[in-house]
C-alpha cells in the first residue's frame, strides 16, 4: 500500500484497451513511473477519499494528476469530478477529462464542475501520444500546485 | 176668402217644399222623417189662457189646442209633459222633448231653437180710467204719468221709445191697476190680452183699454223645435198653415177668447193684419231659406259623396298598402329566418372546425411529444455513437500500431501493408462517424441569427481550408456579397464544405479556378461557387445533396458523402434552397439561396 500513497498519475478508465493505450502513451513519454488505473467511478472515489477498499490509504497523499474518463460504470466521470472539486482537500488536484468526442455539452459541463483540461481520445494513436505528452509536460512538470 | 194670400203662399210652399226639399230630406235623413209619428212636447201649467191645466190635470189652453190641431193636420200624434217654463226650455235645448207650443220669439232664443211662423202676436195696450179723454195717439202720452210693471216688456218699451218722462213702476200688474183705479197717475201700459184677463179676474170695471195701437210693443208667439230640427219645423209650419186656412184656428180662438167684443175687434183686425202681412212674408222667407238649405244640403251631399268616394279610395289604397306591408313583413321574416338558419349552420360548421382544430392540435401536441422523445433518443444515440463506436476503432488503430512497432521484423513488408490498411479503415470509419455527428449537430443546433458579411466569411474560410499549395495554384475570386442575417457558425460550415469540394474536385483538372459571388432580387439572395473541375453529369444533380451519395470512387476523390447533405440541411434551416449545375470535366456551380427577412 505504500505505492498507493505515492501515486503520481491516477487513470480512471473502464475500457481496458483505452487504459492500456493510455499507459503506453504515458510510457512513450516517460511519464508512467507511478500510475494507478481504476475501472469505475466508485473505485475512483474510494481511492481518492481513502474509503471502501482503499481504507487505510494515506488520505493526504493525493495523486499529482487524475485522468478521468467521462463515461464510467457505477458513478460516471462528471459525478466523480464534482466530488473531487467540491472537496477542499481534493479540489486542487488537476483533473484532465478523457472523452471520445468533442460533444460540447460534456465539455461545458466539465468546465462548470471545475475540470482543469480535457483530451479527446483520438482514433489515431500517434495523436493520442502527442496529446498525452502535452498534458504531462504542462500538468506534471510545469504546473506548480499552490 | 178671408186670407187669400195664405193659400197662394201655401201653394207655393207645397210646390217647393213638398216636391223638392221634403223628398230630398226623405232620402238624406230617412231615419227622421215620418217615422217618429209621435212627438213629445212640454207645456206650462199657468199661462192662461194659452197654456193651463184642466180639472183632470191635463194640459190645456189655446196654444196646446192649436199645436195638437197643427200636428194632427200633418199626421203627428202629440204627447204632452207638463213642467215649469224654465225647465221646459232646458229640456227642449237638451233634446229631451221635441217641441214647445208657446214660445215668444226673441233674438237670444233664436240661437237655441227653431221657430215656426208666428200664430199670434200679442200687442201692448194703454189702460186708463173709464171716461178718460184726450189720449188718441202715442204722442198724447208724452205729458201723462205712465205706470208699468218693473222688468216687464212694457217698461223697456216706454223707456226705449221715450213715450213719457213720467214713468212709475209697480211690483205687479195687479198693483198697477189698483194704483190707476185709485185715481193716481194717468195710464198703465201692458199686454192687452193679459191686462183684459186680469181686469176680469179683479172685477175692476173702472179701468179699460184704449183702442190705441202701440205698434212697436208687440211679441210674436210661435211653436219652437230643437235647433236644426228642420223636418219637424217644416211639418209644424205646414200644419199651422193648414189649421189657419181651414178655420180651425178661428174656432180655437173663439173657444178660448170668446166672440169679439168691442175691444177685441181691434185684435181681430190686428190678427188679420198679422196673418195677411207677416205670415206670407215669413213663408216667403222660409221658402227662400228652404231653397238655400236644399242647395247647401245638395252641395254638402256632393262634398260628402266626394269625400266618401275619396275615403273609399284611400281605404282601398290603405288596404293595398297593408297587404303589401304584410307581404314585406312575411318576406323579411322569412329572410331573417333563413339567415338565422344559415348562421346556425355556419356556427355548427365553425364548431366542427374548432373541434377538428382541437383534435389536430392534440395530435400535433402528441406528435411534438413524440418528436421530443425521438430527439432525446437521437441525442442519446449520437452520444452513444460518438463514445461507444469510437472505442473499438481506437483499439483497432492503436493495437495495429503496437503490432507494427513491437513486431516490425516478424511481420514483413506485406504484413505491414495489411496493418496500415486496417489503420486507414479505422480512421475512415472515425471520419464517417464524425461527419454523421456533425450532420446531426447542424440539424439540431439552435439557430442564432446575426448579421454576417458573406464576402468576409467566404474569404476567411478559403484561407482556412486551402493548403498553402492550393492557395498558390488556384485563381480564386470572391465578389462583394451582401450582408445577411444568419447563423454565422452554420453558414461558415456551408462555405467550408462548398469551398472544400471545389478545391477537391478541381485538384486533378488543368483549370484551377474558383469564383464566388451572389445575385439578388427582392425575395432572396442567391450565392454561388463555381469551379472548373471534374463536374458531374446533369442526371445526378438531384442526388448530389443526398446523404452518403458519392459520384466518385473513394480512391479517386476521398470523402464520405456527407458534406453536401450538411450544406442542404443548414440552408433549409435558414429557409433557403440549394441546387447545382454541372458538366462532366467542365466544372460545377453550386448555389444556395437565403430569403430576405
Interface residues (C-beta under 8 A of the other chain):
Chain A: X15 X17 X18 X21 X24 X70 X71 X99 X100 X101 X103 X121 X122 X123 X124 X125 X126 X128
Chain B: X382 X383 X386 X387 X388 X390 X391 X393 X394 X395 X397 X398 X399 X401 X402 X423 X426 X427 X429 X430 X437
